Structures are given as structure tokens and as C-alpha cells.
Amino acid sequence: MTGVAQPTPEQVRKAAEALKSAVDRHLAAVEQRQGESDPAVFAAYDELAAAAEAYDELLYDAYDEVTPFEVPDRSEAEEYLGPDNPDAISVLIRRDYVVKDALTLLDYARLADAESGEPGGGEGVESTSTALAVLFDVYDPDEIAARADEIGLEAGDSTLWVTAVDAAEPGEWLDAPFDDVDPQGVIYRFETSTAYEDDIEALEEDLR
């Protein structure tokens, strides 16, 4: 490779170790999956694909060798196969939070409950679960997302899916709202995750 520094054996070894770790994390995500369309599994898959590609490139540049496998791009593997003109859609949203400050969460919930005007408002908020129930009753999910830091929560990964579905009867799916999601019926999806930021930082570090 003219004008380009050849990767060192240490860089290739580091990429190999990163690939091994990505395989382990992907397996762990699969073992703990929450349903057929778990975003954690998808994120681990993307991380595995990126690690495999990085190792393959370094291996080829350093030793003129390639790996015997290829991880397909998930966007291609899950090509949309639904109708061009769906009669109905379903919007699925998942937002994860970590309870960063339980005391702040409790105080905020007590204040919100007291301001609701209900008799005894704020007096029954004694646990994190009760505080969360109060806050999600008072505020809609978008407002919770906007106030997360303020009320003692730390935002984690989030995803939004728009899927093509058959029109449902009122109350038909309420007992199991997130079952039977077909990945090939996903019209649009948007994700935020610190995992992607870590991947970008790692790739930038490798290029230095």
C-alpha cells in the first residue's frame, strides 16, 4: 500500500481481541433477548459487524489474508417486505432510563403529586416504583424524556419503529402490545445509543 503505513502486529492483535469481545457481547445479548426484535441484540449485532470489518481490513493490510466469514449488513438482512400502501401502521417506542438519583426522583414525584390537587397528594410516595408511576401519570413520555436529568433519571438507549400492520379491532392487542413484531414490516426506525458513539471513538483511535 503506497504512501499508507502498514498496520503493526499489535494493531492486528488488538482488533482480533476487540472482535472476540464483540462476539461475547453479541452472544450475551442473544441469551438475554427480550422478544424477537430486541434493540439490544440489534446493537450488539452492529457492533460485531463493525469489529469484524475492522479486523478483516487490518488483517489484509498487514498480512494479505482475509477471514473466512462475512457479517451481512443488518439493513440488508431485514429489507422491508411489507405492503407499498399499508392500510394501518403501528409506532413502537422504547426508551431506557437509569435511576441516577432516587432521592431527587422521590422529591420530584411528591411535588408533582401534591400539585395535582388530589387529597393527600404527595404523602404516599415512598418508593422509586411509586414515584415513577406518579411521574408517568402526571407527565407524558416526551416530557419525561425532556426532564430526565432534572428528575433524577439518566437516559439510555432509545428506538422508534414504524411498522406496517393489519388494522386491529379496539382492544385487540392491549394484553400483548409488543408481541408479533415483524422486522421485515418495519417502514422506518430511528435509534440513539452510546454504543454507536463508542464505536466511532474506537475507529477514530485505530486510525490515529
SEMAR-454736 format. One record per atom (N, C-alpha, C): residue number from 1; x, y, z; atom name. Coordinates in nm, 2 decimals. Each point is the difference from the previous one (the first is absolute). Layout:
<rs>
R     n       xx       yy       zz   atom
R   NUM        X        Y        Z     CA
...
</rs>
This chain:
<rs>
R     n       xx       yy       zz   atom
R     1     0.08    -0.12     0.00      N
R     1    -0.08     0.12     0.00     CA
R     1     0.09     0.12     0.00      C
R     2     0.01     0.07    -0.11      N
R     2     0.09     0.11    -0.02     CA
R     2    -0.05     0.12     0.08      C
R     3     0.10     0.06     0.08      N
R     3    -0.03     0.12     0.07     CA
R     3    -0.09    -0.02     0.12      C
R     4    -0.04    -0.12     0.03      N
R     4    -0.08    -0.03     0.12     CA
R     4     0.07    -0.09     0.10      C
R     5     0.01     0.04     0.12      N
R     5     0.07    -0.08     0.10     CA
R     5    -0.06    -0.14     0.02      C
R     6     0.08    -0.10     0.00      N
R     6    -0.06    -0.14     0.02     CA
R     6    -0.03    -0.02     0.14      C
R     7    -0.11    -0.06     0.03      N
R     7    -0.04    -0.03     0.14     CA
R     7     0.11    -0.08     0.07      C
R     8     0.02     0.02     0.13      N
R     8     0.10    -0.07     0.08     CA
R     8    -0.07    -0.13     0.05      C
R     9     0.08    -0.10     0.03      N
R     9    -0.06    -0.13     0.06     CA
R     9    -0.08     0.03     0.12      C
R    10     0.04     0.10     0.08      N
R    10    -0.07     0.04     0.12     CA
R    10    -0.14     0.05    -0.03      C
R    11    -0.01     0.08    -0.11      N
R    11    -0.13     0.05    -0.04     CA
R    11    -0.09    -0.11    -0.05      C
R    12     0.05    -0.10    -0.07      N
R    12    -0.08    -0.11    -0.05     CA
R    12    -0.04    -0.08     0.12      C
R    13     0.09    -0.03     0.09      N
R    13    -0.04    -0.07     0.12     CA
R    13    -0.11     0.07     0.08      C
R    14     0.01     0.13     0.01      N
R    14    -0.10     0.08     0.08     CA
R    14    -0.13    -0.02    -0.07      C
R    15     0.00     0.01    -0.13      N
R    15    -0.13    -0.02    -0.08     CA
R    15    -0.06    -0.13     0.02      C
R    16     0.09    -0.11     0.01      N
R    16    -0.05    -0.13     0.02     CA
R    16    -0.06    -0.02     0.14      C
R    17     0.06     0.07     0.10      N
R    17    -0.06    -0.01     0.13     CA
R    17    -0.13     0.07     0.01      C
R    18    -0.01     0.12    -0.07      N
R    18    -0.13     0.07    -0.01     CA
R    18    -0.11    -0.08    -0.06      C
R    19     0.04    -0.08    -0.10      N
R    19    -0.10    -0.08    -0.07     CA
R    19    -0.05    -0.11     0.09      C
R    20     0.10    -0.06     0.08      N
R    20    -0.04    -0.11     0.10     CA
R    20    -0.10     0.06     0.10      C
R    21     0.03     0.12     0.05      N
R    21    -0.09     0.06     0.10     CA
R    21    -0.13     0.03    -0.06      C
R    22    -0.01     0.04    -0.13      N
R    22    -0.12     0.03    -0.07     CA
R    22    -0.09    -0.12    -0.01      C
R    23     0.07    -0.12    -0.03      N
R    23    -0.07    -0.13    -0.01     CA
R    23    -0.06    -0.03     0.13      C
R    24     0.07     0.02     0.11      N
R    24    -0.05    -0.03     0.14     CA
R    24    -0.12     0.08     0.03      C
R    25     0.01     0.13    -0.03      N
R    25    -0.11     0.09     0.03     CA
R    25    -0.12    -0.03    -0.08      C
R    26     0.02    -0.04    -0.13      N
R    26    -0.12    -0.03    -0.08     CA
R    26    -0.06    -0.13     0.05      C
R    27     0.07    -0.10     0.04      N
R    27    -0.05    -0.12     0.06     CA
R    27    -0.08     0.03     0.13      C
R    28     0.06     0.09     0.08      N
R    28    -0.07     0.03     0.13     CA
R    28    -0.13     0.07    -0.03      C
R    29     0.00     0.09    -0.10      N
R    29    -0.13     0.07    -0.04     CA
R    29    -0.10    -0.10    -0.05      C
R    30     0.04    -0.09    -0.08      N
R    30    -0.09    -0.10    -0.05     CA
R    30    -0.06    -0.09     0.11      C
R    31     0.09    -0.04     0.10      N
R    31    -0.05    -0.08     0.11     CA
R    31    -0.10     0.07     0.09      C
R    32     0.01     0.13     0.00      N
R    32    -0.09     0.08     0.09     CA
R    32    -0.10     0.08    -0.08      C
R    33    -0.03    -0.04    -0.13      N
R    33    -0.09     0.08    -0.08     CA
R    33    -0.14     0.01     0.06      C
R    34    -0.06     0.11    -0.03      N
R    34    -0.14     0.03     0.05     CA
R    34    -0.08     0.00    -0.13      C
R    35    -0.05    -0.11    -0.04      N
R    35    -0.08    -0.01    -0.12     CA
R    35     0.08    -0.01    -0.13      C
R    36    -0.07    -0.02    -0.11      N
R    36     0.07    -0.02    -0.13     CA
R    36     0.07     0.12    -0.06      C
R    37    -0.04     0.12     0.05      N
R    37     0.06     0.12    -0.06     CA
R    37     0.06     0.09     0.11      C
R    38     0.09    -0.06     0.08      N
R    38     0.06     0.07     0.11     CA
R    38     0.11     0.09    -0.05      C
R    39    -0.02     0.13     0.02      N
R    39     0.10     0.10    -0.04     CA
R    39     0.14    -0.03     0.05      C
R    40     0.02    -0.06     0.11      N
R    40     0.13    -0.03     0.06     CA
R    40     0.07    -0.10    -0.09      C
R    41    -0.08    -0.10    -0.06      N
R    41     0.06    -0.10    -0.09     CA
R    41     0.05     0.07    -0.13      C
R    42    -0.09     0.09    -0.05      N
R    42     0.04     0.07    -0.12     CA
R    42     0.12     0.09     0.02      C
R    43     0.02     0.06     0.12      N
R    43     0.11     0.09     0.02     CA
R    43     0.13    -0.09     0.01      C
R    44    -0.01    -0.12     0.07      N
R    44     0.11    -0.09     0.01     CA
R    44     0.04    -0.05    -0.14      C
R    45    -0.10    -0.03    -0.08      N
R    45     0.03    -0.05    -0.14     CA
R    45     0.08     0.11    -0.08      C
R    46    -0.05     0.12     0.01      N
R    46     0.07     0.11    -0.07     CA
R    46     0.15     0.02     0.05      C
R    47     0.01    -0.02     0.13      N
R    47     0.14     0.01     0.06     CA
R    47     0.09    -0.11    -0.05      C
R    48    -0.06    -0.12    -0.01      N
R    48     0.07    -0.12    -0.05     CA
R    48     0.04     0.02    -0.14      C
R    49    -0.09     0.05    -0.08      N
R    49     0.03     0.02    -0.15     CA
R    49     0.11     0.10    -0.01      C
R    50     0.00     0.11     0.08      N
R    50     0.10     0.10    -0.01     CA
R    50     0.14    -0.05     0.04      C
R    51     0.00    -0.08     0.11      N
R    51     0.13    -0.06     0.04     CA
R    51     0.05    -0.10    -0.10      C
R    52    -0.09    -0.08    -0.06      N
R    52     0.05    -0.10    -0.10     CA
R    52     0.06     0.07    -0.12      C
R    53    -0.07     0.11    -0.04      N
R    53     0.05     0.07    -0.12     CA
R    53     0.14     0.07     0.03      C
R    54     0.01     0.05     0.12      N
R    54     0.13     0.07     0.04     CA
R    54     0.11    -0.10     0.00      C
R    55    -0.03    -0.12     0.06      N
R    55     0.11    -0.11     0.01     CA
R    55     0.03    -0.05    -0.14      C
R    56    -0.10    -0.02    -0.09      N
R    56     0.03    -0.05    -0.13     CA
R    56     0.09     0.10    -0.08      C
R    57    -0.03     0.13     0.01      N
R    57     0.08     0.09    -0.07     CA
R    57     0.14     0.01     0.05      C
R    58     0.02     0.00     0.13      N
R    58     0.14     0.00     0.05     CA
R    58     0.07    -0.13    -0.03      C
R    59    -0.06    -0.11     0.01      N
R    59     0.06    -0.13    -0.04     CA
R    59     0.05     0.00    -0.14      C
R    60    -0.09     0.05    -0.09      N
R    60     0.04     0.01    -0.14     CA
R    60     0.12     0.09    -0.03      C
R    61    -0.01     0.12     0.07      N
R    61     0.11     0.10    -0.02     CA
R    61     0.13    -0.05     0.05      C
R    62     0.00    -0.07     0.11      N
R    62     0.12    -0.04     0.07     CA
R    62     0.06    -0.13    -0.06      C
R    63    -0.09    -0.10    -0.03      N
R    63     0.05    -0.13    -0.04     CA
R    63    -0.06    -0.05    -0.14      C
R    64    -0.08     0.08    -0.06      N
R    64    -0.06    -0.04    -0.13     CA
R    64    -0.08    -0.12     0.02      C
R    65    -0.07    -0.01     0.11      N
R    65    -0.09    -0.11     0.03     CA
R    65    -0.14     0.05     0.03      C
R    66    -0.10    -0.08    -0.02      N
R    66    -0.14     0.04     0.03     CA
R    66    -0.06    -0.11     0.09      C
R    67    -0.11     0.04     0.07      N
R    67    -0.08    -0.09     0.08     CA
R    67    -0.09    -0.08    -0.08      C
R    68    -0.04    -0.12     0.04      N
R    68    -0.09    -0.09    -0.08     CA
R    68    -0.14     0.03     0.02      C
R    69    -0.04     0.11     0.07      N
R    69    -0.14     0.03     0.02     CA
R    69    -0.03     0.14    -0.02      C
R    70    -0.13     0.03    -0.02      N
R    70    -0.04     0.14    -0.02     CA
R    70    -0.13     0.02     0.07      C
R    71    -0.01     0.11     0.08      N
R    71    -0.12     0.03     0.07     CA
R    71    -0.08     0.09    -0.09      C
R    72    -0.12    -0.04    -0.05      N
R    72    -0.08     0.08    -0.09     CA
R    72    -0.05     0.12     0.07      C
R    73    -0.02     0.11    -0.08      N
R    73    -0.05     0.12     0.06     CA
R    73    -0.15    -0.02     0.04      C
R    74    -0.03     0.04     0.13      N
R    74    -0.13    -0.03     0.05     CA
R    74    -0.11     0.07    -0.08      C
R    75     0.03     0.12    -0.05      N
R    75    -0.11     0.07    -0.08     CA
R    75    -0.03    -0.08    -0.13      C
R    76     0.10    -0.07    -0.05      N
R    76    -0.03    -0.09    -0.12     CA
R    76    -0.07    -0.12     0.04      C
R    77     0.04    -0.06     0.12      N
R    77    -0.06    -0.13     0.05     CA
R    77    -0.14     0.02     0.03      C
R    78    -0.04     0.12     0.04      N
R    78    -0.14     0.03     0.04     CA
R    78    -0.07     0.10    -0.09      C
R    79     0.01    -0.03    -0.13      N
R    79    -0.06     0.08    -0.10     CA
R    79    -0.15     0.00     0.02      C
R    80    -0.06     0.12    -0.02      N
R    80    -0.14     0.02     0.01     CA
R    80    -0.07    -0.08    -0.10      C
R    81    -0.09    -0.09     0.04      N
R    81    -0.08    -0.09    -0.09     CA
R    81    -0.15     0.02     0.02      C
R    82    -0.03     0.11     0.07      N
R    82    -0.15     0.03     0.02     CA
R    82    -0.06     0.06    -0.12      C
R    83    -0.13     0.03     0.01      N
R    83    -0.07     0.06    -0.11     CA
R    83     0.04     0.14    -0.03      C
R    84     0.00     0.04    -0.13      N
R    84     0.03     0.13    -0.04     CA
R    84    -0.09     0.11     0.05      C
R    85    -0.13    -0.04     0.02      N
R    85    -0.10     0.09     0.04     CA
R    85    -0.08    -0.06     0.12      C
R    86     0.07     0.00     0.12      N
R    86    -0.07    -0.07     0.12     CA
R    86    -0.13     0.07     0.04      C
R    87    -0.09    -0.08     0.04      N
R    87    -0.13     0.05     0.05     CA
R    87     0.01     0.06     0.14      C
R    88     0.10    -0.05     0.08      N
R    88     0.02     0.05     0.13     CA
R    88     0.15    -0.01     0.04      C
R    89     0.04     0.08     0.10      N
R    89     0.13    -0.01     0.05     CA
R    89     0.00    -0.01     0.15      C
R    90     0.11    -0.04     0.06      N
R    90     0.02     0.00     0.14     CA
R    90     0.13     0.06     0.03      C
R    91     0.00     0.10     0.10      N
R    91     0.12     0.06     0.04     CA
R    91     0.05    -0.05     0.14      C
R    92     0.11    -0.06     0.00      N
R    92     0.06    -0.07     0.12     CA
R    92     0.11     0.09     0.05      C
R    93     0.00     0.03     0.13      N
R    93     0.11     0.08     0.06     CA
R    93     0.05    -0.06     0.12      C
R    94     0.13    -0.01     0.01      N
R    94     0.06    -0.05     0.13     CA
R    94     0.11     0.10     0.04      C
R    95    -0.01     0.05     0.12      N
R    95     0.10     0.09     0.06     CA
R    95     0.04    -0.06     0.14      C
R    96     0.13    -0.02     0.01      N
R    96     0.05    -0.06     0.13     CA
R    96     0.06     0.12     0.08      C
R    97    -0.02    -0.02     0.13      N
R    97     0.06     0.10     0.10     CA
R    97     0.06    -0.07     0.12      C
R    98     0.10     0.06     0.05      N
R    98     0.06    -0.05     0.13     CA
R    98    -0.04     0.10     0.11      C
R    99    -0.04    -0.06     0.11      N
R    99    -0.03     0.09     0.12     CA
R    99     0.13     0.05     0.05      C
R   100     0.04     0.13    -0.03      N
R   100     0.13     0.06     0.04     CA
R   100    -0.01     0.05     0.14      C
R   101    -0.11     0.06     0.04      N
R   101    -0.01     0.06     0.13     CA
R   101    -0.14    -0.02     0.05      C
R   102    -0.01    -0.11     0.09      N
R   102    -0.14    -0.04     0.05     CA
R   102    -0.06     0.10     0.09      C
R   103     0.08     0.08     0.08      N
R   103    -0.06     0.10     0.08     CA
R   103    -0.06     0.11    -0.08      C
R   104     0.07     0.05    -0.10      N
R   104    -0.05     0.10    -0.09     CA
R   104    -0.13    -0.05    -0.06      C
R   105     0.00    -0.12    -0.05      N
R   105    -0.12    -0.06    -0.06     CA
R   105    -0.12     0.00     0.09      C
R   106     0.02    -0.04     0.13      N
R   106    -0.10     0.00     0.10     CA
R   106    -0.05     0.14     0.03      C
R   107     0.09     0.09     0.02      N
R   107    -0.04     0.14     0.03     CA
R   107    -0.08     0.06    -0.12      C
R   108     0.04    -0.03    -0.12      N
R   108    -0.07     0.06    -0.12     CA
R   108    -0.14    -0.06    -0.01      C
R   109    -0.01    -0.13     0.03      N
R   109    -0.13    -0.07    -0.01     CA
R   109    -0.09     0.05     0.11      C
R   110     0.05     0.02     0.12      N
R   110    -0.09     0.05     0.11     CA
R   110    -0.05     0.14    -0.04      C
R   111     0.09     0.09    -0.05      N
R   111    -0.05     0.13    -0.04     CA
R   111    -0.10     0.00    -0.11      C
R   112     0.02    -0.09    -0.10      N
R   112    -0.09    -0.01    -0.11     CA
R   112    -0.14    -0.05     0.05      C
R   113     0.01    -0.10     0.09      N
R   113    -0.12    -0.06     0.06     CA
R   113    -0.08     0.10     0.08      C
R   114     0.08     0.08     0.08      N
R   114    -0.07     0.10     0.08     CA
R   114    -0.07     0.11    -0.08      C
R   115     0.07     0.04    -0.11      N
R   115    -0.06     0.10    -0.09     CA
R   115    -0.12    -0.05    -0.08      C
R   116    -0.02    -0.13     0.00      N
R   116    -0.11    -0.05    -0.08     CA
R   116    -0.14     0.03     0.06      C
R   117     0.00     0.04     0.13      N
R   117    -0.12     0.04     0.07     CA
R   117    -0.08    -0.11     0.06      C
R   118     0.05    -0.13    -0.01      N
R   118    -0.07    -0.11     0.06     CA
R   118     0.02     0.00     0.15      C
R   119    -0.10    -0.04     0.08      N
R   119     0.02    -0.01     0.14     CA
R   119     0.11    -0.09     0.04      C
R   120     0.09     0.05     0.09      N
R   120     0.11    -0.08     0.05     CA
R   120     0.11     0.00    -0.11      C
R   121     0.00     0.08    -0.09      N
R   121     0.10     0.00    -0.11     CA
R   121     0.14     0.01     0.05      C
R   122     0.09    -0.09    -0.04      N
R   122     0.14     0.00     0.04     CA
R   122     0.03    -0.09     0.12      C
R   123    -0.10    -0.03     0.08      N
R   123     0.02    -0.07     0.12     CA
R   123     0.03    -0.15    -0.02      C
R   124    -0.05    -0.06    -0.11      N
R   124     0.02    -0.14    -0.02     CA
R   124     0.12    -0.04    -0.09      C
R   125     0.08     0.10    -0.03      N
R   125     0.12    -0.03    -0.09     CA
R   125     0.12    -0.04     0.09      C
R   126     0.02    -0.13     0.02      N
R   126     0.11    -0.04     0.09     CA
R   126     0.10    -0.09    -0.07      C
R   127    -0.03    -0.04    -0.13      N
R   127     0.09    -0.09    -0.07     CA
R   127     0.03     0.05    -0.14      C
R   128     0.11    -0.05    -0.06      N
R   128     0.03     0.04    -0.13     CA
R   128    -0.11    -0.04    -0.10      C
R   129    -0.05    -0.12     0.02      N
R   129    -0.11    -0.04    -0.10     CA
R   129    -0.12     0.08     0.01      C
R   130    -0.04     0.04     0.12      N
R   130    -0.11     0.09     0.02     CA
R   130     0.03     0.14    -0.06      C
R   131     0.12     0.05     0.02      N
R   131     0.04     0.13    -0.06     CA
R   131    -0.01     0.00    -0.15      C
R   132     0.05    -0.11    -0.06      N
R   132    -0.01    -0.01    -0.14     CA
R   132    -0.14    -0.01    -0.05      C
R   133    -0.09    -0.07     0.07      N
R   133    -0.14    -0.01    -0.04     CA
R   133    -0.06     0.14     0.00      C
R   134     0.03     0.08     0.11      N
R   134    -0.06     0.13     0.01     CA
R   134     0.05     0.09    -0.11      C
R   135     0.13     0.00    -0.03      N
R   135     0.06     0.09    -0.10     CA
R   135    -0.06    -0.03    -0.14      C
R   136    -0.01    -0.13    -0.03      N
R   136    -0.05    -0.04    -0.14     CA
R   136    -0.15     0.02    -0.01      C
R   137    -0.07     0.01     0.12      N
R   137    -0.14     0.04     0.00     CA
R   137    -0.02     0.15    -0.02      C
R   138     0.09     0.08     0.05      N
R   138    -0.01     0.14    -0.01     CA
R   138     0.06     0.05    -0.13      C
R   139     0.11    -0.05    -0.05      N
R   139     0.06     0.05    -0.12     CA
R   139     0.00    -0.11    -0.11      C
R   140    -0.01     0.05    -0.12      N
R   140     0.00    -0.10    -0.12     CA
R   140     0.15    -0.04    -0.02      C
R   141     0.02    -0.11    -0.07      N
R   141     0.14    -0.05    -0.02     CA
R   141     0.10     0.10    -0.06      C
R   142    -0.05     0.08    -0.09      N
R   142     0.09     0.10    -0.06     CA
R   142     0.05     0.10     0.11      C
R   143    -0.09     0.04     0.09      N
R   143     0.04     0.09     0.10     CA
R   143     0.09    -0.06     0.10      C
R   144    -0.02    -0.13     0.03      N
R   144     0.09    -0.08     0.08     CA
R   144     0.14     0.00    -0.06      C
R   145     0.01    -0.02    -0.13      N
R   145     0.13     0.00    -0.07     CA
R   145     0.07     0.13     0.01      C
R   146    -0.08     0.11    -0.01      N
R   146     0.06     0.13     0.00     CA
R   146     0.05     0.04     0.14      C
R   147    -0.07    -0.06     0.11      N
R   147     0.03     0.04     0.13     CA
R   147     0.09    -0.11     0.07      C
R   148     0.05    -0.10    -0.07      N
R   148     0.06    -0.11     0.06     CA
R   148     0.11     0.04     0.10      C
R   149     0.10     0.08    -0.04      N
R   149     0.10     0.04     0.09     CA
R   149    -0.05     0.07     0.13      C
R   150    -0.10     0.09    -0.03      N
R   150    -0.06     0.08     0.11     CA
R   150    -0.07    -0.08     0.10      C
R   151    -0.06    -0.12    -0.04      N
R   151    -0.08    -0.08     0.10     CA
R   151     0.08    -0.12     0.05      C
R   152     0.13    -0.01    -0.03      N
R   152     0.08    -0.10     0.06     CA
R   152     0.02    -0.13    -0.09      C
R   153    -0.03     0.01    -0.13      N
R   153     0.01    -0.11    -0.09     CA
R   153     0.12     0.03    -0.10      C
R   154     0.06    -0.11    -0.04      N
R   154     0.10     0.02    -0.11     CA
R   154    -0.05    -0.08    -0.12      C
R   155    -0.01     0.07    -0.11      N
R   155    -0.05    -0.06    -0.12     CA
R   155     0.10    -0.10    -0.06      C
R   156    -0.05    -0.12    -0.04      N
R   156     0.08    -0.10    -0.06     CA
R   156    -0.03    -0.01    -0.15      C
R   157     0.00    -0.13    -0.05      N
R   157    -0.03    -0.02    -0.14     CA
R   157    -0.15     0.03    -0.03      C
R   158    -0.03     0.04    -0.12      N
R   158    -0.14     0.02    -0.04     CA
R   158    -0.01    -0.04    -0.15      C
R   159    -0.12    -0.05    -0.03      N
R   159    -0.03    -0.03    -0.14     CA
R   159    -0.15     0.03    -0.03      C
R   160    -0.02     0.03    -0.13      N
R   160    -0.14     0.02    -0.05     CA
R   160    -0.02    -0.08    -0.13      C
R   161    -0.10    -0.08     0.00      N
R   161    -0.03    -0.08    -0.12     CA
R   161    -0.14     0.04    -0.05      C
R   162    -0.01     0.01    -0.13      N
R   162    -0.13     0.02    -0.07     CA
R   162    -0.02    -0.13    -0.08      C
R   163    -0.10    -0.07     0.03      N
R   163    -0.02    -0.13    -0.07     CA
R   163    -0.14    -0.01    -0.07      C
R   164     0.00    -0.07    -0.11      N
R   164    -0.12    -0.02    -0.07     CA
R   164    -0.08    -0.12     0.06      C
R   165    -0.12     0.02     0.03      N
R   165    -0.08    -0.10     0.07     CA
R   165    -0.14    -0.01    -0.06      C
R   166    -0.07    -0.11     0.04      N
R   166    -0.14    -0.01    -0.04     CA
R   166    -0.08     0.08     0.10      C
R   167    -0.10     0.07    -0.05      N
R   167    -0.09     0.08     0.09     CA
R   167    -0.06    -0.09     0.11      C
R   168     0.02     0.04     0.13      N
R   168    -0.05    -0.08     0.11     CA
R   168    -0.13     0.05     0.06      C
R   169    -0.07    -0.09     0.06      N
R   169    -0.13     0.04     0.07     CA
R   169     0.04     0.07     0.13      C
R   170    -0.09     0.09     0.05      N
R   170     0.03     0.07     0.12     CA
R   170     0.02    -0.10     0.12      C
R   171     0.11     0.01     0.07      N
R   171     0.04    -0.09     0.11     CA
R   171     0.06    -0.13    -0.04      C
R   172     0.01    -0.02    -0.13      N
R   172     0.05    -0.14    -0.04     CA
R   172     0.14    -0.03     0.05      C
R   173     0.09     0.09     0.00      N
R   173     0.14    -0.03     0.03     CA
R   173     0.05     0.05     0.13      C
R   174    -0.09     0.06     0.08      N
R   174     0.04     0.06     0.13     CA
R   174     0.06    -0.09     0.10      C
R   175    -0.03    -0.13     0.00      N
R   175     0.06    -0.09     0.09     CA
R   175     0.14    -0.04    -0.03      C
R   176     0.04     0.01    -0.13      N
R   176     0.14    -0.03    -0.04     CA
R   176     0.04     0.10    -0.11      C
R   177     0.02     0.13     0.03      N
R   177     0.02     0.10    -0.10     CA
R   177     0.12    -0.01    -0.08      C
R   178     0.11    -0.07     0.05      N
R   178     0.13     0.00    -0.07     CA
R   178     0.03    -0.14    -0.06      C
R   179    -0.09    -0.09     0.00      N
R   179     0.02    -0.13    -0.06     CA
R   179    -0.02     0.01    -0.15      C
R   180     0.05    -0.10    -0.07      N
R   180    -0.03    -0.02    -0.14     CA
R   180     0.05     0.12    -0.09      C
R   181     0.11     0.06     0.04      N
R   181     0.06     0.11    -0.08     CA
R   181     0.08    -0.07    -0.11      C
R   182    -0.03     0.03    -0.13      N
R   182     0.08    -0.06    -0.11     CA
R   182     0.10     0.10    -0.04      C
R   183     0.13    -0.03     0.01      N
R   183     0.11     0.09    -0.04     CA
R   183    -0.01     0.04    -0.15      C
R   184    -0.05    -0.09    -0.08      N
R   184    -0.01     0.03    -0.14     CA
R   184    -0.13     0.09    -0.03      C
R   185    -0.07     0.03     0.10      N
R   185    -0.11     0.09    -0.02     CA
R   185     0.03     0.14     0.05      C
R   186     0.13     0.03     0.04      N
R   186     0.04     0.13     0.06     CA
R   186     0.02     0.09    -0.12      C
R   187    -0.08     0.11    -0.01      N
R   187     0.01     0.10    -0.10     CA
R   187     0.11     0.10     0.03      C
R   188     0.01     0.03     0.13      N
R   188     0.10     0.10     0.04     CA
R   188     0.04    -0.03     0.14      C
R   189     0.13     0.03     0.03      N
R   189     0.05    -0.02     0.14     CA
R   189     0.11     0.11     0.03      C
R   190     0.00     0.04     0.12      N
R   190     0.10     0.10     0.05     CA
R   190     0.05    -0.04     0.13      C
R   191     0.13     0.00     0.02      N
R   191     0.06    -0.04     0.13     CA
R   191     0.10     0.10     0.05      C
R   192     0.01     0.01     0.13      N
R   192     0.11     0.07     0.07     CA
R   192     0.06    -0.09     0.10      C
R   193     0.14    -0.01     0.00      N
R   193     0.07    -0.09     0.09     CA
R   193     0.14     0.05     0.02      C
R   194     0.05    -0.01     0.12      N
R   194     0.14     0.04     0.02     CA
R   194     0.09    -0.11    -0.06      C
R   195    -0.05    -0.12    -0.03      N
R   195     0.08    -0.10    -0.06     CA
R   195     0.05     0.05    -0.14      C
R   196    -0.08     0.08    -0.07      N
R   196     0.04     0.05    -0.13     CA
R   196     0.12     0.10     0.02      C
R   197    -0.02     0.08     0.11      N
R   197     0.11     0.10     0.02     CA
R   197     0.13    -0.07     0.04      C
R   198    -0.01    -0.11     0.08      N
R   198     0.12    -0.07     0.03     CA
R   198     0.07    -0.06    -0.12      C
R   199    -0.09    -0.05    -0.09      N
R   199     0.06    -0.06    -0.13     CA
R   199     0.07     0.10    -0.08      C
R   200    -0.06     0.12    -0.01      N
R   200     0.07     0.11    -0.08     CA
R   200     0.13     0.04     0.07      C
R   201     0.00     0.01     0.13      N
R   201     0.12     0.04     0.07     CA
R   201     0.11    -0.11    -0.02      C
R   202    -0.04    -0.13     0.01      N
R   202     0.10    -0.11    -0.02     CA
R   202     0.06     0.00    -0.14      C
R   203    -0.09     0.03    -0.10      N
R   203     0.05     0.00    -0.14     CA
R   203     0.09     0.12    -0.02      C
R   204    -0.03     0.11     0.06      N
R   204     0.09     0.12    -0.01     CA
R   204     0.13    -0.02     0.06      C
R   205     0.00    -0.08     0.12      N
R   205     0.12    -0.03     0.07     CA
R   205     0.09    -0.09    -0.09      C
R   206    -0.06    -0.10    -0.06      N
R   206     0.07    -0.09    -0.09     CA
R   206     0.07     0.07    -0.12      C
R   207    -0.07     0.11    -0.04      N
R   207     0.06     0.07    -0.12     CA
R   207     0.11     0.09     0.03      C
R   208     0.02     0.03     0.13      N
R   208     0.11     0.09     0.04     CA
R   208     0.14    -0.07    -0.01      C
</rs>
